[in-house]
Amino acid sequence: MEQEVRFGILESVLFALGSPVEYGKLAEVLELSMDEFLTLADRFVKDFNKKSRGMKVIRLNDSLQMVSKSEHHAYIAKVLETKAQKGLSQSQLETVSIIAYNQPVTKAMVDAVRGVDSYNSIVRLLERELIEQRGRLDAPGRPMLYGTTSEFLRVFGLESLDELPKLELKVFDNMKEPDNLTFTDLEESVREEEPVV
């Protein structure tokens, strides 16, 4: 099968689904090994995105997704007769940042860094699918752990969490592994370091 034919298949699949499609599934559909697919995907993304189109292909972890260009959002909103989605509030930005850099974390950990209750921010971030539940911490009360999603990567224009800007200070750096974390560890960490806000 020629490269252009495979490009056409990729474009059709990504357009039809509209959501992220894992590399493994795309390689299977195109009957390619993973190495062959990754080479093809690199060429496809470069070729597709260099042309003047209303759509672009983005990478999200180990997936590809076709999305509309952000500069066309206002026009799309007019056609759909909807208002552009409201941006994140300051408290939601703080909360999602803490989660992104320290995941998986509990609400208590986020509260300790922010110095205020983060319940409403966490609920809004869950509704917008920017964060998700990642199981429970093995500690008294078994608090829920939170981490970011592929939607978080898409919204912030990242291919992976490795692209997050580097920070000099992470409040949980000196803590034990999350699986072994206790509330005593959290209290000690918060006492040792100034909260990041």
Backbone as a chain_set.jsonl record, in Angstrom:
{"seq": "MEQEVRFGILESVLFALGSPVEYGKLAEVLELSMDEFLTLADRFVKDFNKKSRGMKVIRLNDSLQMVSKSEHHAYIAKVLETKAQKGLSQSQLETVSIIAYNQPVTKAMVDAVRGVDSYNSIVRLLERELIEQRGRLDAPGRPMLYGTTSEFLRVFGLESLDELPKLELKVFDNMKEPDNLTFTDLEESVREEEPVV", "coords": {"N": [[0.854, -1.186, 0.0], [0.595, 2.191, -0.865], [2.207, 5.175, 0.46], [0.641, 7.555, 0.309], [-1.918, 6.523, 0.141], [-2.161, 5.325, 2.635], [-1.95, 7.635, 4.191], [-4.371, 8.848, 3.494], [-6.172, 6.998, 4.608], [-5.543, 7.244, 7.339], [-6.275, 9.95, 7.746], [-9.054, 9.813, 7.242], [-9.939, 8.025, 9.276], [-9.187, 9.397, 11.649], [-10.659, 11.758, 11.333], [-13.302, 10.772, 11.272], [-13.604, 9.602, 13.829], [-12.852, 11.611, 15.704], [-11.943, 11.639, 18.29], [-9.097, 10.855, 20.467], [-6.972, 8.368, 19.016], [-5.38, 5.39, 19.626], [-1.928, 4.585, 18.981], [-1.354, 1.853, 18.611], [-3.806, 0.751, 17.718], [-4.157, 2.137, 15.304], [-1.889, 1.272, 13.903], [-2.538, -1.413, 13.661], [-4.853, -1.287, 12.039], [-3.729, -0.271, 9.687], [-2.091, -2.319, 9.084], [0.656, -2.461, 9.882], [3.913, -2.7, 11.418], [4.797, -1.542, 14.73], [7.06, 0.147, 14.666], [7.156, 0.782, 11.906], [4.713, 2.101, 11.72], [5.108, 4.33, 13.436], [7.058, 5.778, 12.057], [5.61, 6.377, 9.736], [3.538, 7.869, 10.92], [4.9, 10.149, 11.878], [5.635, 11.366, 9.44], [3.064, 11.763, 8.368], [1.816, 13.554, 10.234], [3.499, 15.828, 9.998], [3.165, 16.394, 7.239], [0.35, 16.791, 7.054], [-0.118, 18.942, 8.832], [1.365, 21.047, 7.776], [0.019, 22.083, 5.665], [-2.431, 24.482, 4.54], [-5.098, 24.359, 6.333], [-8.251, 23.862, 8.034], [-8.125, 22.118, 10.056], [-6.027, 20.237, 12.323], [-3.541, 17.776, 13.166], [-2.875, 16.301, 16.208], [-0.641, 15.03, 18.766], [-1.223, 12.948, 21.519], [0.0, 11.654, 24.269], [0.278, 8.332, 23.54], [-1.275, 8.499, 21.209], [-3.14, 9.713, 18.328], [-4.951, 12.589, 17.274], [-7.449, 14.335, 15.486], [-8.14, 17.721, 15.308], [-9.94, 20.859, 15.361], [-8.477, 23.973, 14.352], [-7.41, 26.251, 16.823], [-7.633, 28.984, 16.313], [-9.894, 29.185, 14.807], [-12.041, 28.839, 16.391], [-13.937, 30.786, 17.235], [-15.487, 31.173, 14.943], [-16.59, 28.663, 14.576], [-18.136, 28.525, 16.871], [-20.025, 30.48, 16.295], [-21.471, 29.294, 14.21], [-22.512, 27.076, 15.503], [-24.005, 28.375, 17.28], [-23.304, 28.758, 19.953], [-21.83, 29.765, 23.044], [-18.409, 30.518, 23.557], [-16.505, 28.26, 25.489], [-16.119, 28.944, 28.883], [-13.085, 30.048, 30.33], [-10.604, 28.619, 32.601], [-10.858, 29.219, 36.103], [-8.846, 31.125, 38.478], [-8.424, 29.575, 40.785], [-8.998, 27.021, 39.805], [-6.972, 26.758, 37.895], [-4.715, 26.789, 39.574], [-5.207, 24.452, 41.041], [-5.274, 22.394, 39.036], [-2.681, 22.636, 38.124], [-1.133, 21.902, 40.357], [-1.939, 19.246, 40.591], [-1.095, 18.235, 38.089], [1.732, 18.432, 38.22], [2.375, 16.853, 40.424], [1.112, 14.405, 40.423], [0.052, 10.999, 41.171], [-2.272, 12.685, 43.327], [-3.926, 13.501, 46.442], [-6.975, 15.181, 47.465], [-6.518, 16.402, 49.921], [-3.763, 16.823, 49.833], [-3.586, 18.691, 47.752], [-5.062, 20.762, 48.922], [-3.34, 21.345, 51.046], [-1.14, 22.478, 49.762], [-2.299, 24.681, 48.436], [-3.507, 25.992, 50.545], [-6.145, 26.439, 50.988], [-9.553, 25.175, 50.773], [-10.142, 22.862, 48.161], [-12.273, 21.626, 46.977], [-14.455, 22.516, 45.248], [-13.042, 23.308, 42.944], [-11.838, 20.9, 42.159], [-14.119, 19.375, 41.572], [-15.136, 20.853, 39.341], [-13.006, 20.539, 37.545], [-13.063, 17.791, 37.179], [-15.581, 17.593, 35.933], [-15.024, 18.868, 33.524], [-13.325, 17.088, 32.49], [-10.577, 17.306, 32.745], [-9.104, 16.304, 34.768], [-8.871, 13.091, 36.43], [-10.094, 10.343, 38.438], [-7.784, 8.302, 40.139], [-7.741, 5.903, 41.589], [-7.293, 4.895, 45.056], [-5.608, 6.197, 47.946], [-3.454, 4.335, 50.034], [-4.116, 4.746, 52.955], [-5.386, 5.973, 56.138], [-8.897, 6.293, 55.892], [-8.793, 6.084, 53.171], [-8.35, 8.066, 50.941], [-9.277, 9.582, 47.781], [-7.269, 9.484, 44.834], [-5.967, 11.756, 42.405], [-5.335, 12.502, 38.94], [-4.077, 13.905, 35.832], [-5.678, 14.054, 32.545], [-5.944, 12.867, 29.078], [-7.38, 14.83, 27.857], [-6.627, 17.091, 29.274], [-3.994, 17.33, 28.31], [-4.597, 17.892, 25.618], [-6.069, 20.322, 25.789], [-4.142, 22.047, 26.861], [-2.256, 21.989, 24.898], [-0.206, 20.035, 24.795], [1.929, 17.214, 24.151], [2.734, 15.244, 25.869], [3.156, 14.74, 29.435], [5.788, 15.235, 29.903], [6.402, 17.544, 28.59], [5.656, 19.626, 30.177], [6.484, 22.764, 31.648], [9.583, 23.03, 33.395], [9.908, 23.013, 36.931], [11.484, 24.515, 39.734], [10.859, 23.965, 42.38], [9.107, 21.465, 43.985], [6.529, 20.603, 45.974], [6.062, 18.054, 47.024], [8.357, 16.595, 46.647], [10.155, 15.627, 48.602], [8.8, 13.612, 49.79], [7.625, 10.259, 50.541], [7.051, 7.464, 48.279], [3.858, 7.665, 46.58], [2.195, 5.395, 47.109], [2.977, 4.584, 49.625], [2.512, 6.707, 51.218], [1.663, 8.671, 54.056], [-0.544, 10.548, 56.222], [0.982, 11.794, 58.114], [3.42, 12.086, 56.824], [2.654, 13.981, 54.938], [2.006, 16.199, 56.551], [4.543, 16.727, 57.675], [5.986, 17.37, 55.361], [4.702, 19.692, 54.473], [5.25, 21.395, 56.586], [8.006, 21.597, 56.31], [8.479, 22.901, 53.883], [7.685, 25.873, 52.051], [4.358, 26.506, 50.905], [3.479, 26.097, 47.438], [2.0, 28.384, 45.36]], "CA": [[0.0, 0.0, 0.0], [1.404, 3.4, -0.979], [2.146, 6.107, 1.582], [-0.495, 8.484, 0.155], [-3.146, 5.778, 0.458], [-2.182, 5.211, 4.101], [-2.264, 8.98, 4.692], [-5.815, 9.022, 3.311], [-6.861, 6.165, 5.601], [-5.344, 7.904, 8.637], [-7.097, 11.162, 7.776], [-10.463, 9.405, 7.345], [-10.186, 7.443, 10.603], [-9.093, 10.447, 12.667], [-11.788, 12.671, 11.139], [-14.549, 10.09, 11.631], [-13.701, 9.364, 15.269], [-12.818, 12.888, 16.41], [-11.314, 11.479, 19.604], [-7.764, 10.269, 20.316], [-6.899, 6.966, 18.594], [-4.077, 4.881, 20.051], [-1.003, 4.152, 17.934], [-1.494, 0.409, 18.382], [-5.009, 0.504, 16.91], [-3.898, 2.652, 13.96], [-0.923, 0.363, 13.276], [-3.288, -2.627, 13.324], [-5.725, -0.977, 10.897], [-2.89, -0.085, 8.503], [-1.296, -3.544, 8.937], [2.058, -2.075, 9.985], [4.546, -2.9, 12.718], [4.787, -0.278, 15.478], [8.135, 0.998, 14.134], [6.716, 1.288, 10.596], [3.641, 3.068, 11.939], [5.644, 5.565, 14.024], [7.706, 6.503, 10.958], [4.521, 6.892, 8.902], [2.813, 8.885, 11.692], [5.712, 11.372, 11.856], [5.475, 11.971, 8.104], [1.673, 12.182, 8.211], [1.567, 14.75, 11.048], [4.211, 16.945, 9.365], [2.523, 16.696, 5.958], [-0.994, 17.298, 7.273], [-0.109, 20.219, 9.546], [2.027, 22.124, 7.04], [-0.921, 22.612, 4.673], [-3.4, 25.453, 5.042], [-6.357, 23.652, 6.585], [-8.95, 24.249, 9.249], [-7.891, 21.072, 11.038], [-4.637, 19.825, 12.527], [-3.405, 16.503, 13.865], [-2.037, 16.456, 17.4], [-0.266, 13.815, 19.485], [-1.576, 12.924, 22.936], [0.634, 10.428, 24.758], [0.491, 7.382, 22.448], [-2.461, 8.588, 20.354], [-3.287, 10.835, 17.404], [-6.308, 13.129, 17.227], [-7.665, 15.456, 14.574], [-8.899, 18.772, 15.982], [-10.006, 22.118, 14.625], [-7.476, 24.933, 14.809], [-7.97, 27.119, 17.865], [-7.951, 30.311, 15.781], [-11.198, 29.132, 14.13], [-13.069, 28.525, 17.379], [-15.01, 31.802, 17.254], [-16.354, 30.93, 13.786], [-17.337, 27.432, 14.864], [-19.127, 28.872, 17.891], [-21.121, 31.218, 15.635], [-22.283, 28.333, 13.465], [-23.216, 26.241, 16.476], [-24.76, 29.308, 18.12], [-22.963, 28.53, 21.357], [-20.796, 30.644, 23.569], [-17.12, 29.866, 23.795], [-16.433, 27.749, 26.854], [-15.424, 29.822, 29.818], [-11.762, 29.569, 30.726], [-10.46, 28.159, 33.978], [-10.675, 30.249, 37.127], [-7.529, 31.086, 39.098], [-8.347, 28.434, 41.703], [-8.95, 25.809, 38.992], [-5.62, 26.697, 37.324], [-3.807, 26.383, 40.648], [-5.488, 23.054, 41.377], [-4.838, 21.491, 37.972], [-1.214, 22.701, 38.079], [-0.62, 21.079, 41.46], [-2.195, 17.849, 40.236], [-0.256, 17.871, 36.938], [3.14, 18.304, 38.601], [2.604, 15.968, 41.559], [0.173, 13.294, 40.368], [-1.312, 11.178, 41.668], [-2.367, 13.376, 44.616], [-5.246, 13.548, 47.063], [-7.514, 16.523, 47.693], [-5.838, 16.954, 51.104], [-2.453, 17.301, 49.393], [-3.825, 19.93, 46.994], [-5.468, 21.759, 49.918], [-2.164, 21.724, 51.828], [-0.314, 23.364, 48.942], [-3.03, 25.923, 48.165], [-3.866, 26.664, 51.788], [-7.602, 26.593, 51.04], [-10.291, 24.004, 50.311], [-10.122, 22.759, 46.694], [-13.365, 20.753, 46.561], [-15.172, 23.021, 44.07], [-12.143, 23.278, 41.784], [-11.69, 19.503, 41.735], [-15.384, 18.979, 40.934], [-15.205, 21.488, 38.012], [-11.984, 19.925, 36.688], [-13.593, 16.467, 36.825], [-16.661, 17.811, 34.961], [-14.417, 19.237, 32.238], [-12.498, 15.943, 32.124], [-9.156, 17.665, 32.751], [-8.509, 15.374, 35.728], [-9.661, 11.883, 36.64], [-9.768, 9.594, 39.637], [-6.734, 7.312, 39.885], [-7.701, 4.944, 42.692], [-7.305, 5.433, 46.419], [-4.356, 6.148, 48.697], [-3.457, 3.354, 51.113], [-3.972, 5.533, 54.182], [-6.683, 6.041, 56.825], [-9.953, 6.961, 55.145], [-8.624, 5.734, 51.752], [-8.727, 9.208, 50.107], [-9.178, 9.435, 46.329], [-6.11, 10.071, 44.154], [-6.32, 12.41, 41.145], [-4.292, 12.752, 37.955], [-4.574, 14.586, 34.637], [-6.189, 13.206, 31.46], [-5.516, 13.244, 27.733], [-8.062, 16.099, 27.564], [-5.729, 18.099, 29.83], [-2.908, 17.511, 27.339], [-5.14, 18.535, 24.419], [-6.437, 21.709, 26.101], [-2.939, 22.834, 27.096], [-1.37, 21.884, 23.742], [0.957, 19.203, 25.126], [1.891, 15.835, 23.671], [2.869, 14.409, 27.059], [3.478, 15.504, 30.645], [7.204, 15.596, 29.831], [6.502, 18.886, 28.013], [5.336, 20.655, 31.176], [7.671, 23.559, 32.02], [10.266, 22.523, 34.588], [9.818, 23.84, 38.134], [12.577, 24.304, 40.673], [10.356, 23.488, 43.664], [7.902, 20.644, 44.006], [6.29, 20.475, 47.407], [6.034, 16.671, 47.46], [9.596, 15.919, 46.261], [10.829, 14.947, 49.697], [7.895, 12.634, 50.383], [7.752, 8.87, 50.114], [6.228, 7.108, 47.123], [2.442, 7.848, 46.911], [1.576, 4.184, 47.648], [3.356, 4.442, 51.025], [2.352, 8.018, 51.824], [0.729, 8.784, 55.168], [-0.849, 11.94, 56.502], [2.119, 12.323, 58.868], [4.376, 12.526, 55.798], [2.123, 15.21, 54.349], [2.164, 17.284, 57.516], [5.965, 17.033, 57.774], [6.412, 18.025, 54.124], [4.141, 21.036, 54.431], [6.0, 22.18, 57.574], [9.381, 21.794, 55.849], [8.576, 23.751, 52.696], [6.622, 26.855, 51.846], [3.438, 26.06, 49.854], [3.582, 26.693, 46.096], [0.692, 28.863, 44.904]], "C": [[0.896, 1.244, 0.0], [1.188, 4.332, 0.221], [0.927, 7.014, 1.488], [-1.818, 7.806, 0.48], [-3.282, 5.64, 1.975], [-2.489, 6.557, 4.749], [-3.778, 9.218, 4.616], [-6.618, 8.232, 4.329], [-6.747, 6.797, 6.986], [-6.247, 9.122, 8.774], [-8.566, 10.808, 7.966], [-10.798, 8.89, 8.742], [-10.191, 8.528, 11.671], [-10.258, 11.428, 12.562], [-13.083, 12.033, 11.632], [-14.699, 9.923, 13.14], [-13.695, 10.653, 16.073], [-12.183, 12.832, 17.782], [-9.931, 10.865, 19.418], [-7.831, 8.791, 19.94], [-5.48, 6.483, 18.895], [-3.252, 4.394, 18.865], [-1.207, 2.677, 17.585], [-2.673, 0.081, 17.491], [-4.791, 0.97, 15.476], [-2.914, 1.756, 13.204], [-1.619, -0.911, 12.825], [-4.151, -2.41, 12.084], [-4.918, -0.881, 9.602], [-1.984, -1.295, 8.217], [0.199, -3.242, 8.877], [2.6, -2.485, 11.344], [4.537, -1.545, 13.43], [5.865, 0.669, 14.956], [7.743, 1.609, 12.795], [5.642, 2.358, 10.779], [4.182, 4.39, 12.472], [6.348, 6.421, 12.972], [6.641, 7.15, 10.072], [3.79, 8.028, 9.619], [3.575, 10.203, 11.71], [5.541, 12.105, 10.53], [4.061, 12.533, 7.922], [1.392, 13.48, 8.957], [2.238, 15.973, 10.418], [3.522, 17.368, 8.076], [1.16, 17.35, 6.162], [-0.974, 18.709, 7.843], [0.569, 21.351, 8.789], [1.098, 22.767, 6.008], [-1.904, 23.577, 5.333], [-4.764, 24.772, 5.152], [-7.01, 24.223, 7.839], [-8.741, 23.259, 10.37], [-6.392, 20.854, 11.216], [-4.643, 18.501, 13.272], [-2.444, 16.727, 15.024], [-1.74, 15.086, 18.004], [-0.639, 13.986, 20.945], [-1.079, 11.599, 23.498], [0.898, 9.503, 23.581], [-0.719, 7.325, 21.528], [-2.332, 9.759, 19.393], [-4.738, 11.293, 17.458], [-6.351, 14.27, 16.237], [-8.567, 16.46, 15.281], [-8.968, 20.004, 15.086], [-8.952, 23.066, 15.182], [-8.13, 25.927, 15.763], [-8.345, 28.501, 17.331], [-9.298, 30.355, 15.047], [-12.35, 28.908, 15.107], [-14.234, 29.515, 17.367], [-15.995, 31.579, 16.107], [-17.203, 29.679, 13.992], [-18.448, 27.724, 15.863], [-20.31, 29.612, 17.282], [-22.052, 30.267, 14.909], [-23.118, 27.488, 14.42], [-24.112, 27.065, 17.386], [-24.559, 29.0, 19.606], [-21.92, 29.539, 21.773], [-19.514, 29.843, 23.736], [-17.059, 29.432, 25.25], [-15.585, 28.671, 27.719], [-14.087, 29.203, 30.213], [-11.75, 29.106, 32.176], [-10.288, 29.344, 34.922], [-9.268, 30.125, 37.707], [-7.384, 29.867, 40.007], [-8.288, 27.113, 40.933], [-7.572, 25.641, 38.347], [-4.597, 26.248, 38.366], [-3.957, 24.894, 40.931], [-4.975, 22.102, 40.309], [-3.314, 21.502, 37.829], [-0.59, 21.813, 39.151], [-0.785, 19.6, 41.127], [-1.255, 17.407, 39.115], [1.186, 17.604, 37.342], [3.403, 17.253, 39.672], [1.756, 14.704, 41.534], [0.815, 11.935, 40.592], [-1.301, 11.816, 43.061], [-3.793, 13.316, 45.14], [-5.701, 15.005, 47.178], [-6.803, 17.182, 48.876], [-4.458, 17.502, 50.735], [-2.585, 18.617, 48.631], [-4.19, 21.051, 47.95], [-4.263, 22.271, 50.701], [-1.272, 22.69, 51.055], [-0.999, 24.708, 48.736], [-3.357, 26.696, 49.441], [-5.346, 26.932, 51.928], [-8.248, 25.313, 50.528], [-10.384, 24.004, 48.777], [-11.276, 21.922, 46.147], [-14.034, 21.234, 45.275], [-14.307, 22.975, 42.811], [-11.988, 21.86, 41.257], [-12.951, 19.018, 41.031], [-15.469, 19.558, 39.518], [-14.202, 20.86, 37.043], [-12.394, 18.512, 36.275], [-14.693, 16.594, 35.771], [-16.106, 18.115, 33.577], [-13.452, 18.178, 31.729], [-11.02, 16.303, 31.972], [-8.386, 16.816, 33.763], [-9.427, 14.169, 35.852], [-9.245, 11.228, 37.944], [-8.788, 8.487, 39.278], [-6.627, 6.301, 41.02], [-7.668, 5.647, 44.031], [-5.945, 5.246, 47.086], [-4.488, 5.135, 49.827], [-3.119, 4.065, 52.422], [-5.334, 5.571, 54.866], [-7.7, 6.853, 56.028], [-9.911, 6.677, 53.655], [-9.022, 6.885, 50.823], [-8.467, 8.95, 48.622], [-7.912, 10.116, 45.822], [-6.567, 10.639, 42.815], [-5.093, 12.578, 40.258], [-4.909, 13.421, 36.743], [-4.954, 13.568, 33.56], [-5.591, 13.615, 30.121], [-6.208, 14.544, 27.301], [-7.244, 17.266, 28.111], [-4.606, 18.388, 28.844], [-3.405, 18.271, 26.121], [-5.412, 20.012, 24.664], [-5.202, 22.592, 26.253], [-1.896, 22.676, 25.99], [-0.1, 21.093, 23.994], [0.807, 17.825, 24.502], [2.009, 14.856, 24.823], [3.217, 15.301, 28.245], [4.947, 15.911, 30.683], [7.396, 17.016, 29.293], [6.096, 19.993, 28.985], [6.6, 21.451, 31.475], [8.268, 23.031, 33.319], [10.124, 23.535, 35.732], [10.97, 23.501, 39.059], [12.091, 23.641, 41.961], [9.093, 22.668, 43.455], [7.673, 20.26, 45.454], [6.34, 19.033, 47.888], [7.307, 15.913, 47.12], [10.214, 15.099, 47.382], [9.951, 13.899, 50.368], [8.197, 11.233, 49.873], [6.934, 8.653, 48.846], [4.75, 7.227, 47.512], [1.791, 6.613, 47.532], [1.852, 4.034, 49.14], [3.13, 5.717, 51.824], [1.347, 7.982, 52.962], [0.469, 10.26, 55.418], [0.248, 12.587, 57.339], [3.176, 12.839, 57.902], [3.942, 13.857, 55.207], [2.332, 16.388, 55.289], [3.629, 17.708, 57.633], [6.45, 17.787, 56.549], [5.941, 19.467, 54.077], [4.87, 21.939, 55.437], [7.388, 22.526, 57.077], [9.5, 22.79, 54.72], [7.418, 24.716, 52.633], [5.686, 26.338, 50.763], [3.682, 26.804, 48.546], [2.186, 27.11, 45.687], [0.823, 29.656, 43.653]], "O": [[1.844, 1.33, 0.78], [0.158, 4.292, 0.894], [0.243, 7.225, 2.49], [-2.728, 8.431, 1.024], [-4.366, 5.814, 2.531], [-3.207, 6.616, 5.747], [-4.384, 9.727, 5.559], [-7.619, 8.718, 4.855], [-7.731, 6.877, 7.721], [-6.905, 9.303, 9.799], [-9.253, 11.439, 8.769], [-11.815, 9.269, 9.323], [-11.095, 8.577, 12.505], [-10.786, 11.879, 13.578], [-13.869, 12.675, 12.329], [-15.796, 10.084, 13.675], [-14.456, 10.781, 17.032], [-11.911, 13.873, 18.38], [-9.613, 10.399, 18.324], [-8.65, 8.047, 20.48], [-4.503, 7.097, 18.467], [-3.783, 3.867, 17.887], [-1.23, 2.303, 16.412], [-2.567, -0.767, 16.606], [-5.191, 0.287, 14.534], [-3.084, 1.51, 12.009], [-1.336, -1.434, 11.747], [-4.177, -3.25, 11.184], [-5.359, -1.346, 8.551], [-1.221, -1.302, 7.252], [0.911, -3.685, 7.975], [1.845, -2.607, 12.309], [4.295, -0.516, 12.799], [5.617, 1.866, 14.817], [7.962, 2.797, 12.56], [5.647, 3.384, 10.098], [3.767, 5.456, 12.017], [6.246, 7.648, 12.995], [6.753, 8.319, 9.703], [3.458, 9.038, 8.998], [2.97, 11.266, 11.572], [5.329, 13.317, 10.503], [3.881, 13.63, 7.393], [0.803, 14.405, 8.397], [1.622, 17.033, 10.313], [3.316, 18.559, 7.84], [0.848, 18.351, 5.517], [-1.724, 19.575, 7.392], [0.365, 22.516, 9.13], [1.365, 23.871, 5.533], [-2.168, 23.493, 6.533], [-5.484, 24.638, 4.163], [-6.392, 24.968, 8.598], [-9.13, 23.515, 11.51], [-5.591, 21.238, 10.363], [-5.624, 18.146, 13.925], [-1.351, 17.266, 14.852], [-2.472, 14.12, 17.79], [-0.4, 15.038, 21.538], [-1.664, 10.547, 23.238], [1.676, 9.857, 22.696], [-1.143, 6.246, 21.113], [-1.534, 10.673, 19.603], [-5.645, 10.486, 17.664], [-5.421, 15.072, 16.15], [-9.627, 16.101, 15.793], [-8.16, 20.169, 14.172], [-8.58, 22.969, 16.352], [-9.252, 26.382, 15.539], [-9.276, 29.126, 17.84], [-9.785, 31.432, 14.706], [-13.504, 28.801, 14.693], [-15.392, 29.112, 17.477], [-17.199, 31.774, 16.275], [-18.379, 29.643, 13.63], [-19.567, 27.23, 15.721], [-21.454, 29.41, 17.688], [-23.273, 30.408, 14.976], [-24.293, 27.223, 14.164], [-24.886, 26.516, 18.17], [-25.504, 28.984, 20.395], [-21.211, 30.097, 20.936], [-19.541, 28.646, 24.021], [-17.51, 30.154, 26.139], [-14.5, 29.108, 27.335], [-13.979, 27.992, 30.403], [-12.755, 29.192, 32.882], [-9.652, 30.341, 34.579], [-8.576, 29.138, 37.459], [-6.346, 29.204, 40.002], [-7.603, 26.183, 41.359], [-7.058, 24.526, 38.257], [-3.723, 25.43, 38.079], [-2.97, 24.168, 41.047], [-4.316, 21.112, 40.625], [-2.721, 20.49, 37.456], [0.356, 21.071, 38.888], [0.122, 18.8, 41.354], [-0.681, 16.32, 39.182], [1.799, 16.651, 36.859], [4.539, 16.803, 39.82], [1.69, 13.996, 42.539], [1.98, 11.729, 40.25], [-0.427, 11.522, 43.876], [-4.742, 13.108, 44.384], [-4.91, 15.933, 47.01], [-6.517, 18.379, 48.842], [-4.035, 18.529, 51.265], [-1.799, 19.543, 48.833], [-3.691, 22.169, 47.816], [-4.159, 23.464, 50.99], [-0.712, 23.619, 51.636], [-0.363, 25.756, 48.847], [-3.47, 27.922, 49.414], [-5.77, 27.583, 52.883], [-7.584, 24.469, 49.926], [-10.674, 25.037, 48.173], [-11.26, 21.546, 44.974], [-14.17, 20.468, 44.321], [-14.796, 22.639, 41.732], [-12.004, 21.64, 40.045], [-12.871, 18.33, 40.013], [-15.833, 18.841, 38.586], [-14.506, 20.669, 35.865], [-12.111, 18.082, 35.157], [-14.743, 15.807, 34.826], [-16.659, 17.669, 32.572], [-12.835, 18.339, 30.675], [-10.3, 15.694, 31.181], [-7.176, 16.63, 33.638], [-10.589, 14.203, 35.446], [-8.179, 11.519, 38.487], [-8.933, 7.82, 38.254], [-5.522, 5.887, 41.372], [-7.973, 6.836, 44.135], [-5.233, 4.275, 46.828], [-5.518, 5.083, 50.5], [-1.995, 3.994, 52.92], [-6.341, 5.237, 54.241], [-7.406, 7.949, 55.552], [-10.864, 6.982, 52.938], [-9.925, 6.723, 50.002], [-7.56, 8.203, 48.256], [-7.526, 11.18, 46.306], [-7.447, 10.075, 42.164], [-3.976, 12.768, 40.738], [-6.133, 13.498, 36.632], [-4.605, 12.391, 33.644], [-4.832, 14.58, 30.035], [-5.676, 15.277, 26.467], [-7.174, 18.32, 27.478], [-4.299, 19.547, 28.569], [-2.735, 19.184, 25.638], [-5.036, 20.86, 23.855], [-5.206, 23.748, 25.829], [-0.776, 23.17, 26.121], [0.962, 21.432, 23.472], [-0.307, 17.327, 24.342], [1.451, 13.76, 24.769], [3.535, 16.478, 28.074], [5.315, 16.831, 31.413], [8.442, 17.624, 29.518], [6.185, 21.174, 28.648], [7.684, 20.872, 31.548], [7.542, 22.635, 34.231], [10.21, 24.746, 35.525], [11.384, 22.345, 39.157], [12.815, 22.851, 42.566], [8.135, 23.123, 42.83], [8.54, 19.655, 46.085], [6.635, 18.799, 49.06], [7.347, 14.693, 47.286], [10.734, 14.008, 47.148], [10.323, 13.356, 51.408], [8.929, 11.051, 48.9], [6.216, 9.546, 48.397], [4.4, 6.927, 48.653], [0.924, 6.751, 48.394], [1.055, 3.425, 49.854], [3.52, 5.793, 52.989], [0.302, 7.341, 52.855], [1.174, 11.122, 54.892], [0.428, 13.803, 57.281], [3.762, 13.899, 58.124], [4.762, 14.752, 55.001], [2.784, 17.452, 54.867], [3.929, 18.901, 57.685], [7.231, 18.731, 56.666], [6.693, 20.361, 53.686], [5.08, 23.121, 55.164], [7.907, 23.604, 57.369], [10.523, 23.464, 54.602], [6.315, 24.424, 53.095], [6.164, 25.777, 49.777], [4.044, 27.98, 48.542], [1.276, 26.282, 45.666], [-0.176, 30.141, 43.122]]}, "num_chains": 1, "name": "protein.A"}
